[in-house]
Amino acid sequence: MRLPIPSVPDTLGIVNFQDTNISPSIRLQQPASPDGRSSRWQSHREERRTELIKQARRAVHALGSDASMEDIATAAGTSKSVFYRYFGDKAGLQQAVGEVVLSQMQHRIQEAAQSAVTPREGLLAMVSAYLQMADTSPNVYAFVTSYAPADQPGPAHPAAAGGPLGHFFDAIADMIAKPMRSHLGDVGEAVIGYWPKAAIGLVRNAGEQWLSTPESPAKPTQETMARQITAWLCVGIAPELTPASPTTKLSAKEGL
């Protein structure tokens, strides 16, 4: 007598089964199963990158603008390879830190300019904010405005052509142009086309020379320097070249 053999369901057939009467568009639709691992990893990388920028900024503030990648990594408590992985090279790190620092400077300058009543007050407010932010940490300012990939031989990094610094000063030039254009009207359009960037050159060069000047009784204070630069922008150095009464010179330097 033969015993009955129990049948086993064709599970493979069930998995592979497709009803040809079902529309292809319906057959291909499957419940979405979003995988958040990729977005979580990207978020982690961004957070880690932001933290490395903060640590690099603190290290440069303490060690100086010529700090090497190894110096910065040691101060941050990590390895140099980590910084290279996130930023490519020293110029890439300078670019990243520069984007953060210069964005903060631009925001501060915009706030200062918005409180001004006259174009000259706006210039003074912007120059003062610029000097104050740069003077807060001359080491960091020098680090982000002098792209020098000393750790890596070969062609210059694209940041060497200006990086965020060029964009930053272009934006400030536009900010300067707006109140001046409003004040001068259409008759001043030809001048406004050139003057803002020329003004930025004066502000930056005079400001950086002031930053690099050793402390001494002869060095102007931050407020004095801001007013002097503003006077140069508005009336030039003519009052200093021609004999004038003390009242006239005061008006050139202080009158707002």
C-alpha positions in Angstrom: 0.0 0.0 0.0 1.4 3.3 -1.1 1.1 6.2 1.4 -0.3 9.5 0.0 2.5 12.1 -0.6 1.5 15.5 0.7 1.6 18.3 -1.8 3.9 21.4 -1.3 2.7 24.8 -2.5 4.7 26.2 -5.4 6.0 29.2 -3.5 8.4 30.2 -6.3 5.6 30.2 -8.7 3.6 32.5 -6.4 6.4 35.0 -6.2 7.0 35.1 -9.9 3.4 35.0 -10.9 2.1 37.9 -13.1 -1.4 38.3 -14.2 -1.3 39.3 -17.9 -4.7 40.8 -17.6 -3.5 43.5 -15.2 -2.4 46.8 -16.7 1.4 47.1 -16.9 1.3 50.5 -15.1 -0.5 48.9 -12.2 1.7 45.8 -12.1 4.9 48.0 -11.9 3.6 50.1 -9.0 5.0 49.0 -5.7 4.6 50.5 -2.3 7.4 53.0 -1.7 9.9 52.0 0.9 12.0 55.2 1.5 15.5 54.5 2.7 16.6 57.4 4.9 20.1 56.2 5.2 21.4 58.3 2.4 19.8 61.5 3.7 21.0 60.7 7.2 24.6 60.2 6.0 24.5 63.5 4.0 23.2 65.3 7.1 26.0 63.7 9.2 28.6 64.8 6.7 27.3 68.4 6.6 27.2 68.6 10.4 30.8 67.1 10.6 32.0 69.6 8.0 30.4 72.5 9.9 32.1 71.4 13.1 35.5 71.1 11.3 35.1 74.6 10.0 34.4 75.9 13.5 37.4 74.0 14.9 39.7 75.3 12.1 38.5 78.9 12.8 39.4 78.5 16.5 42.7 77.0 15.7 43.7 79.7 13.2 42.6 82.4 15.7 45.0 80.9 18.3 47.9 79.7 16.1 48.0 82.4 13.3 47.0 82.6 9.7 50.0 80.5 8.6 48.9 77.5 10.6 49.4 74.3 8.6 46.8 71.6 8.0 48.6 69.4 10.5 48.6 72.2 13.1 44.9 72.8 12.6 44.1 69.1 12.8 46.1 68.6 16.0 44.3 71.6 17.6 41.0 70.1 16.5 41.9 66.7 18.0 41.7 64.8 14.7 44.0 63.8 11.9 45.1 65.8 8.9 43.6 63.2 6.6 40.1 64.1 7.9 40.5 67.7 6.8 41.8 66.6 3.4 38.8 64.3 3.0 36.3 67.1 3.7 38.1 70.0 2.1 40.6 68.6 -0.5 43.5 70.8 0.5 44.4 73.9 2.6 43.0 76.3 0.0 39.7 74.3 0.1 39.6 74.8 3.9 40.4 78.5 3.5 37.6 78.7 1.0 35.1 77.0 3.4 36.1 79.1 6.4 36.0 82.2 4.2 32.5 81.6 3.1 31.3 81.5 6.7 33.3 84.4 8.0 32.7 86.7 5.0 29.0 85.9 5.0 28.8 87.0 8.7 30.7 90.2 7.8 28.3 90.9 5.0 25.3 90.4 7.3 26.8 92.7 9.9 27.5 95.4 7.3 24.0 95.2 5.9 22.5 95.7 9.4 24.8 98.7 10.0 23.9 100.3 6.7 20.2 99.9 7.2 20.3 102.1 10.3 21.9 105.0 8.4 20.0 108.1 7.4 22.4 109.7 4.8 24.8 108.1 2.3 27.8 109.2 4.3 26.3 107.7 7.5 25.8 104.5 5.6 29.5 104.5 4.4 30.7 105.1 8.0 28.5 102.3 9.3 29.7 99.9 6.7 33.4 100.8 7.1 33.1 100.6 10.9 31.4 97.2 10.8 34.1 95.9 8.3 37.0 97.1 10.5 35.3 95.7 13.7 34.8 92.2 12.2 38.3 92.0 10.7 39.9 93.3 13.9 38.0 90.7 16.0 40.5 88.1 14.7 43.2 89.4 12.3 44.5 85.9 12.0 41.3 84.5 10.7 40.8 87.5 8.4 44.3 87.0 6.9 43.7 83.2 6.6 40.5 83.6 4.5 41.8 86.5 2.4 45.1 85.0 1.4 44.6 81.7 -0.4 48.0 80.0 -0.3 47.9 76.2 -0.6 51.4 75.8 0.9 50.7 72.2 1.9 50.0 71.1 -1.7 52.4 71.6 -4.6 51.0 72.2 -8.1 48.6 74.7 -9.7 46.9 77.3 -7.6 43.5 76.4 -6.2 40.6 78.2 -7.8 40.1 80.0 -4.6 43.3 81.9 -5.3 41.4 83.8 -7.9 39.2 85.4 -5.3 36.9 82.8 -3.9 34.2 84.1 -1.6 36.3 87.3 -1.0 35.6 88.6 -4.5 31.9 87.8 -4.2 31.8 89.5 -0.8 33.3 92.7 -1.9 31.2 92.8 -5.1 28.1 92.6 -2.9 29.4 95.3 -0.6 30.1 97.5 -3.7 26.5 97.1 -4.7 25.4 98.0 -1.2 27.4 101.2 -1.4 26.1 102.0 -4.8 22.4 101.9 -3.8 22.3 104.9 -1.4 24.7 106.9 -3.6 22.5 106.3 -6.6 19.5 107.4 -4.6 21.3 110.5 -3.4 22.8 111.5 -6.8 20.0 110.4 -9.1 20.5 109.8 -12.8 23.2 112.5 -13.1 25.6 110.4 -11.1 25.1 107.1 -12.9 28.4 107.4 -14.8 30.2 107.9 -11.5 28.4 105.2 -9.7 29.5 102.7 -12.4 33.1 103.0 -11.2 33.2 104.5 -7.8 31.9 101.7 -5.5 34.6 99.2 -6.5 37.2 101.9 -6.3 35.9 102.7 -2.9 36.1 99.0 -1.9 39.7 99.0 -2.9 40.5 101.9 -0.7 38.6 100.5 2.2 40.2 97.0 2.0 43.8 98.2 1.4 43.6 100.9 4.1 41.9 98.5 6.5 44.3 95.7 6.0 47.3 98.1 6.4 45.7 99.3 9.6 45.2 95.7 10.8 48.8 94.8 10.2 50.2 98.0 12.0 51.6 97.1 15.4 49.9 98.7 18.4 51.4 102.0 19.4 50.2 105.5 20.5 50.4 106.6 16.8 48.1 103.9 15.5 44.5 105.3 15.0 41.7 103.8 17.0 39.1 101.7 15.2 36.6 104.6 15.3 39.2 107.1 14.1 40.3 104.9 11.2 36.7 104.3 10.2 36.0 108.1 10.1 39.2 108.8 8.3 38.5 106.2 5.6 34.9 107.6 5.2 36.3 111.1 4.8 38.7 109.9 2.1 35.8 108.3 0.3 33.6 111.4 0.5 36.0 114.3 0.1 39.3 112.8 -0.7 42.6 114.2 0.8 42.1 117.8 -0.6 41.5 119.2 2.9 44.9 117.8 4.0 46.7 119.2 0.9 45.5 122.8 1.1 45.7 125.2 4.1 42.4 125.3 5.9 41.0 126.3 9.2 40.6 123.6 11.9 36.8 123.9 11.4 37.1 123.0 7.7 39.2 119.9 8.5 36.9 118.8 11.2 34.0 119.1 8.7 35.8 116.9 6.2 36.6 114.2 8.7 33.6 114.3 11.1 30.7 116.0 9.3 27.9 113.6 8.6 
